[in-house]
Amino acid sequence: MGEPQHKKYDIETWMPSRNAYGETHSNSIMGEFQARRLNMKYKTKEGKIKYCFTYNNTAIASPRILIALIENYQQKDGSIKIPEVLVPFTGFDVIKK
């Protein structure tokens, strides 16, 4: 966890070549750190000016998720089977050479 982060949540995905899980998604609670640097403020109901709390997110780390998809779904013929849950978004179910 970096210095400005108050709390961090990671989602990790199995990567066979590493024989370990690797971070593919991240959510960090930054507190006032980024808001102070950006001078982002809000006014409370009582009229007090305060710095906002901010979050920093990596919705999907593209290179790392591609590594996990390829390593976990590559077939013996070299093709890559698309997981069923992703087929509606890709419009195809396999990637061939």
Buried (B, 14 or more C-beta within 10 A) or exposed (E): EEEBBEEBEBEBBEBEEEEEEBEBBBBBBBBBBBBBEEEEEEEEEEEEEEBBBBEBEBEEBEEBBEBBBBBBBBEEEEEBBBEEEEEEEEEEEEBEE
